[in-house]
Amino acid sequence: MNTTCLAPDRDPMGAAIHDYYNKGKAARLRVFSSQFDEDEIPVSGLFRTYGEMPELERIALQSACGRILDVGAGSGCHSLALREMGKEVQAIDISPLSVEVMQSRGVDARLVNVFDPHFVGQFDTVLMLMNGSGIIGRLENIGGFFGRMKQLLAPGGCILMDSSDLRYLFEDEDGSFVIDLAADYYGQVDFRMQYKQMKGDSFDWLYIDFNTLSLYASQYGFKAEKIAEGEHYDYLARLTVL
């Protein structure tokens, strides 16, 4: 499991966030995948306010308590909303340009990979939003993920993580699902981003359905609860140590 951070010249999302924050606008943040057509991320959406956030995110922010770790915090929109609620939050991200922007916005942000064993702390809530399961990368990494969470969670603490079940991509016209069970898990996706001429490295991103998450959680000593569902196969889960 990768424990490093991005180099500034390989940080397209951070460059887009940096431009939007400093110039009020950004070029296209393009997203490529071997599994999907080219897409793009609206950069303005990365600066959304609490009122502009999807319901699942608002529920997560309301539920977060104690000392909170905001993993993959991006522009810091969730950390800022938590701070406005009077909550204590530490933001981390592997993007140096994003961390620079967060610090400029007054967020307590650090450039660190959550899987870096040198990063230590005890948190009551580990917050992983915007398909927070993505950073696990692949299913074979999930044991390492849960092991790391046990190191970072304070007694009685929890992980609040959202994800999506991508089975809708395999839905036939009659409503049935055609999934090749012999292939890799269907929620494992590779992505690469580009901003202007800056290209990032390809990375794995995991979308995990709740039943699979729950199965692995119990295998590694966690309990998974689905605390909210979105409108399109997305959900918010609370994970606690058994």
FIMI-422632 format. One line per 8 residues: number of its first residue (from 1); for each residue x, z, y of N, C-alpha, C. Coordinates in steps of 0.05 Angstrom, whole numbers, plus 5000, padded with zeros to 4 digits. Layout:
N
NUM	X Z Y X Z Y X Z Y  ... $
***
This chain:
242
1	5017 5000 4976 5000 5000 5000 5018 5000 5025  5012 4982 5043 5029 4979 5067 5027 5004 5085  5051 5013 5094 5051 5037 5111 5063 5032 5138  5067 5006 5145 5081 4999 5170 5060 4992 5192  5071 4988 5216 5054 4979 5238 5062 4950 5245  5047 4938 5262 5051 4910 5270 5074 4908 5290  5088 4885 5290 5107 4878 5311 5091 4867 5334  5100 4872 5359 5084 4863 5383 5079 4833 5383 $
9	5097 4817 5371 5094 4788 5371 5077 4778 5347  5067 4797 5330 5050 4791 5308 5024 4806 5309  5014 4810 5333 4992 4828 5339 4970 4813 5355  4957 4792 5342 4938 4776 5358 4914 4792 5368  4903 4810 5352 4880 4825 5362 4888 4843 5385  4912 4856 5382 4922 4872 5404 4926 4857 5429  4936 4832 5427 4941 4815 5450 4914 4808 5464  4893 4803 5447 4867 4797 5459 4856 4821 5473 $
17	4858 4845 5461 4849 4870 5473 4864 4875 5499  4889 4871 5498 4907 4875 5522 4898 4857 5545  4894 4831 5539 4885 4812 5559 4858 4820 5571  4839 4827 5554 4812 4833 5563 4813 4858 5581  4829 4878 5573 4830 4902 5589 4843 4897 5616  4865 4882 5617 4880 4878 5641 4870 4855 5659  4857 4835 5647 4849 4812 5662 4818 4808 5664  4804 4825 5648 4775 4822 5648 4764 4799 5632 $
25	4782 4785 5618 4773 4763 5601 4795 4758 5580  4787 4744 5559 4806 4738 5537 4799 4710 5526  4819 4698 5514 4815 4672 5500 4802 4678 5473  4799 4657 5457 4786 4661 5431 4804 4676 5412  4793 4696 5399 4807 4710 5377 4797 4698 5351  4813 4680 5340 4805 4664 5317 4812 4679 5291  4794 4675 5271 4797 4688 5245 4796 4668 5223  4816 4667 5206 4818 4648 5184 4817 4664 5157 $
33	4806 4651 5137 4806 4662 5110 4805 4640 5090  4817 4644 5067 4816 4624 5045 4788 4623 5033  4772 4643 5038 4745 4644 5026 4723 4635 5045  4728 4634 5071 4707 4628 5090 4716 4607 5110  4697 4596 5125 4703 4578 5147 4715 4594 5170  4729 4580 5187 4740 4593 5211 4719 4607 5227  4725 4631 5237 4706 4646 5253 4721 4657 5278  4708 4672 5295 4721 4685 5317 4708 4711 5323 $
41	4723 4730 5334 4714 4756 5341 4709 4757 5371  4685 4763 5380 4680 4766 5409 4696 4790 5420  4715 4785 5437 4733 4807 5446 4718 4827 5463  4698 4818 5478 4683 4836 5495 4669 4857 5478  4661 4850 5453 4648 4869 5435 4666 4892 5427  4692 4888 5428 4710 4909 5421 4711 4931 5442  4699 4925 5466 4698 4945 5488 4669 4955 5492  4653 4954 5471 4625 4962 5474 4623 4992 5480 $
49	4602 4998 5495 4596 5026 5501 4578 5038 5479  4574 5064 5480 4557 5077 5460 4530 5064 5458  4518 5057 5481 4491 5045 5480 4491 5017 5469  4514 5004 5468 4515 4977 5457 4523 4977 5427  4529 5000 5416 4538 5001 5389 4515 4999 5369  4520 4988 5345 4500 4987 5325 4491 5016 5317  4468 5018 5306 4457 5045 5299 4475 5060 5279  4487 5046 5260 4504 5059 5241 4528 5073 5255 $
57	4539 5059 5275 4562 5071 5289 4553 5095 5305  4529 5093 5318 4520 5116 5333 4514 5140 5315  4503 5135 5292 4499 5157 5273 4525 5170 5265  4545 5153 5260 4572 5164 5252 4584 5181 5274  4582 5172 5299 4593 5187 5321 4578 5213 5325  4552 5213 5322 4536 5237 5324 4544 5257 5302  4550 5246 5278 4555 5263 5254 4584 5274 5254  4602 5261 5268 4630 5269 5268 4633 5297 5282 $
65	4648 5314 5270 4651 5341 5282 4679 5352 5277  4685 5374 5291 4711 5387 5288 4733 5369 5299  4756 5370 5287 4778 5354 5295 4775 5326 5282  4773 5305 5298 4766 5279 5288 4790 5260 5289  4794 5245 5268 4815 5224 5267 4800 5197 5267  4805 5181 5288 4793 5154 5290 4813 5134 5280  4809 5124 5256 4828 5106 5242 4822 5077 5250  4843 5062 5257 4840 5034 5265 4823 5033 5290 $
73	4831 5048 5311 4813 5053 5334 4811 5029 5353  4828 5009 5351 4825 4985 5367 4827 4990 5397  4807 4984 5412 4807 4988 5441 4801 5017 5448  4792 5033 5428 4786 5061 5434 4757 5066 5441  4739 5047 5436 4711 5051 5444 4698 5074 5430  4703 5078 5405 4691 5101 5391 4703 5128 5400  4730 5128 5404 4743 5152 5414 4733 5160 5442  4729 5140 5459 4718 5146 5485 4690 5158 5484 $
81	4673 5146 5466 4646 5156 5463 4646 5185 5453  4664 5190 5434 4666 5218 5423 4676 5237 5445  4694 5228 5461 4705 5246 5482 4683 5252 5502  4666 5231 5508 4643 5236 5527 4623 5256 5515  4623 5258 5489 4605 5278 5476 4618 5306 5475  4643 5307 5485 4656 5333 5485 4671 5339 5459  4676 5318 5443 4689 5323 5417 4719 5317 5419  4733 5330 5401 4763 5328 5400 4770 5305 5381 $
89	4785 5285 5391 4791 5262 5374 4819 5252 5378  4832 5246 5356 4859 5233 5355 4855 5204 5345  4863 5184 5361 4860 5156 5353 4887 5146 5342  4886 5130 5321 4910 5117 5311 4904 5087 5305  4925 5071 5308 4922 5043 5302 4950 5032 5296  4951 5009 5280 4977 4997 5274 4984 4976 5295  4966 4971 5315 4970 4951 5335 4983 4963 5360  5008 4956 5366 5021 4968 5389 5007 4962 5416 $
97	4997 4938 5419 4983 4931 5444 4957 4945 5447  4943 4949 5424 4917 4964 5425 4923 4993 5433  4943 5005 5422 4950 5033 5428 4957 5035 5458  4972 5016 5468 4979 5016 5497 4953 5016 5514  4934 4999 5506 4909 4998 5521 4894 5024 5519  4892 5035 5495 4878 5061 5491 4890 5083 5508  4917 5084 5509 4930 5104 5525 4924 5100 5555  4922 5075 5563 4915 5069 5591 4887 5078 5597 $
105	4869 5077 5577 4841 5085 5581 4838 5116 5578  4859 5130 5574 4858 5159 5572 4853 5170 5544  4855 5153 5524 4851 5162 5496 4877 5174 5485  4875 5195 5470 4898 5207 5456 4903 5189 5432  4921 5169 5435 4925 5149 5415 4954 5148 5406  4958 5143 5381 4985 5141 5369 4988 5115 5353  5011 5103 5355 5018 5080 5339 5027 5089 5311  5009 5088 5292 5016 5099 5265 4997 5086 5245 $
113	5007 5082 5221 4992 5073 5198 4982 5098 5183  4956 5099 5177 4944 5122 5165 4957 5128 5138  4968 5107 5125 4981 5111 5099 5010 5120 5101  5021 5122 5125 5049 5131 5129 5051 5160 5122  5066 5167 5101 5067 5195 5093 5079 5214 5114  5093 5202 5134 5104 5219 5155 5082 5228 5175  5059 5215 5174 5037 5223 5192 5022 5246 5178  5022 5269 5190 5009 5292 5178 4989 5304 5197 $
121	4971 5319 5186 4950 5333 5202 4927 5341 5184  4910 5358 5195 4887 5367 5181 4862 5361 5198  4845 5344 5189 4822 5334 5205 4796 5341 5191  4777 5349 5207 4750 5355 5196 4734 5330 5191  4739 5309 5206 4726 5284 5202 4746 5261 5205  4748 5245 5184 4763 5220 5186 4743 5197 5190  4744 5184 5213 4725 5164 5221 4736 5136 5216  4722 5120 5201 4731 5093 5194 4708 5074 5198 $
129	4707 5061 5222 4685 5044 5229 4693 5015 5232  4673 4998 5236 4677 4969 5237 4688 4959 5210  4672 4963 5190 4679 4959 5162 4705 4975 5156  4702 5001 5159 4726 5018 5156 4739 5017 5129  4723 5009 5108 4735 5006 5081 4756 4984 5080  4756 4967 5100 4774 4944 5100 4803 4951 5097  4812 4973 5109 4840 4980 5108 4850 4987 5080  4832 4992 5061 4840 4997 5034 4852 4971 5022 $
137	4842 4948 5031 4854 4923 5023 4843 4911 4997  4849 4925 4975 4841 4916 4949 4832 4940 4932  4816 4935 4912 4806 4957 4895 4828 4973 4882  4850 4959 4875 4872 4974 4861 4885 4994 4880  4880 4992 4906 4892 5012 4925 4874 5037 4929  4851 5037 4916 4832 5058 4924 4840 5086 4915  4855 5087 4893 4866 5113 4885 4885 5124 4905  4903 5107 4915 4921 5116 4936 4907 5124 4962 $
145	4885 5110 4968 4869 5117 4991 4857 5145 4989  4844 5150 4966 4832 5177 4963 4853 5199 4962  4876 5193 4950 4898 5212 4950 4908 5219 4978  4910 5198 4994 4918 5202 5022 4897 5218 5038  4872 5212 5033 4851 5227 5048 4851 5257 5041  4858 5263 5016 4859 5291 5008 4881 5306 5024  4902 5291 5031 4924 5303 5047 4916 5307 5076  4898 5290 5086 4891 5291 5115 4866 5307 5121 $
153	4849 5312 5101 4824 5326 5106 4828 5356 5106  4817 5370 5126 4816 5399 5125 4796 5408 5105  4798 5432 5095 4778 5442 5076 4749 5439 5087  4732 5427 5070 4704 5422 5079 4701 5397 5096  4722 5382 5100 4721 5359 5117 4708 5335 5103  4704 5313 5118 4691 5290 5107 4703 5264 5119  4699 5242 5104 4704 5215 5114 4678 5203 5121  4675 5191 5144 4652 5175 5152 4661 5146 5153 $
161	4651 5129 5135 4662 5102 5132 4639 5083 5129  4640 5060 5143 4620 5040 5139 4632 5016 5124  4614 5001 5110 4623 4977 5096 4598 4960 5092  4602 4937 5078 4581 4919 5072 4584 4909 5043  4561 4903 5031 4560 4890 5005 4558 4860 5009  4579 4846 5001 4579 4817 5006 4563 4801 4985  4548 4814 4969 4534 4799 4948 4514 4778 4960  4506 4783 4985 4487 4764 4997 4500 4736 4999 $
169	4526 4734 4999 4539 4708 5000 4536 4692 4974  4527 4706 4953 4524 4693 4927 4495 4691 4918  4477 4694 4938 4449 4694 4932 4438 4665 4929  4423 4660 4908 4410 4634 4904 4384 4633 4919  4372 4610 4920 4347 4606 4934 4324 4623 4922  4326 4629 4896 4305 4644 4882 4309 4674 4885  4330 4682 4900 4335 4711 4905 4354 4724 4884  4362 4708 4864 4381 4719 4844 4410 4717 4855 $
177	4428 4731 4843 4456 4731 4852 4473 4720 4830  4491 4701 4837 4509 4689 4818 4538 4697 4825  4548 4717 4810 4574 4728 4815 4591 4725 4790  4615 4714 4793 4633 4710 4770 4646 4737 4764  4637 4750 4743 4647 4777 4736 4676 4776 4725  4685 4752 4718 4712 4750 4708 4732 4746 4731  4722 4740 4755 4740 4736 4778 4746 4763 4791  4763 4763 4812 4768 4787 4827 4742 4798 4839 $
185	4743 4823 4846 4719 4835 4858 4711 4819 4883  4686 4813 4885 4677 4794 4906 4680 4804 4934  4685 4830 4938 4688 4841 4965 4716 4840 4976  4735 4829 4960 4763 4828 4968 4767 4801 4983  4775 4804 5009 4777 4780 5026 4805 4780 5039  4816 4757 5042 4841 4754 5058 4835 4743 5085  4848 4754 5106 4844 4745 5133 4871 4740 5147  4870 4723 5167 4892 4719 5185 4881 4713 5212 $
193	4892 4725 5233 4882 4722 5260 4901 4706 5277  4890 4693 5297 4906 4679 5317 4894 4682 5344  4912 4688 5364 4903 4690 5392 4922 4673 5408  4911 4653 5422 4928 4633 5435 4948 4622 5415  4974 4624 5420 4993 4614 5401 5004 4635 5382  4995 4660 5386 5005 4682 5369 4989 4683 5343  5004 4681 5321 4991 4682 5294 5000 4708 5281  4980 4722 5269 4986 4746 5254 4992 4739 5225 $
201	5001 4758 5210 5006 4755 5181 4979 4757 5166  4977 4745 5143 4954 4747 5127 4952 4776 5116  4927 4786 5114 4923 4813 5104 4898 4814 5087  4898 4833 5068 4875 4837 5051 4856 4857 5064  4830 4852 5060 4809 4868 5072 4787 4873 5052  4779 4898 5048 4760 4904 5027 4732 4911 5038  4712 4895 5029 4684 4902 5033 4675 4913 5006  4664 4937 5006 4657 4949 4980 4628 4958 4980 $
209	4614 4950 4958 4586 4958 4956 4585 4988 4950  4562 5001 4957 4561 5030 4955 4564 5040 4926  4552 5026 4907 4553 5036 4879 4582 5036 4870  4598 5015 4877 4626 5014 4869 4641 5036 4883  4636 5040 4908 4649 5061 4923 4644 5088 4911  4618 5093 4904 4610 5119 4892 4624 5123 4865  4626 5102 4849 4639 5104 4823 4669 5112 4826  4683 5099 4844 4711 5105 4848 4715 5132 4861 $
217	4697 5139 4879 4699 5165 4892 4698 5187 4871  4679 5186 4853 4676 5207 4833 4700 5208 4815  4712 5184 4810 4735 5183 4793 4759 5197 4805  4760 5197 4832 4783 5209 4846 4776 5236 4860  4754 5248 4851 4748 5275 4861 4733 5277 4887  4718 5256 4893 4702 5255 4918 4673 5251 4910  4655 5260 4928 4627 5254 4926 4620 5234 4949  4605 5213 4942 4597 5193 4962 4567 5196 4967 $
225	4559 5197 4992 4531 5198 5000 4526 5175 5019  4505 5160 5015 4497 5139 5034 4479 5152 5054  4488 5154 5079 4472 5169 5099 4456 5150 5118  4462 5124 5117 4446 5105 5133 4451 5077 5122  4431 5060 5126 4434 5032 5118 4428 5014 5142  4442 4993 5144 4437 4973 5165 4417 4952 5155  4415 4931 5171 4395 4910 5165 4406 4888 5147  4432 4888 5142 4443 4865 5128 4464 4874 5108 $
233	4456 4890 5088 4473 4899 5066 4496 4917 5075  4494 4927 5100 4515 4945 5109 4504 4974 5107  4523 4993 5106 4515 5021 5103 4537 5039 5114  4529 5064 5118 4548 5085 5127 4549 5106 5105  4573 5113 5096 4576 5133 5075 4591 5157 5085  4584 5180 5074 4599 5205 5078 4613 5211 5051  4639 5216 5052 4655 5222 5029 4667 5250 5032  4662 5267 5012 4672 5294 5013 4686 5301 4987 $
241	4706 5319 4988 4720 5327 4965 4703 5345 4947  4702 5339 4921 4686 5355 4903 4699 5383 4898 $
***
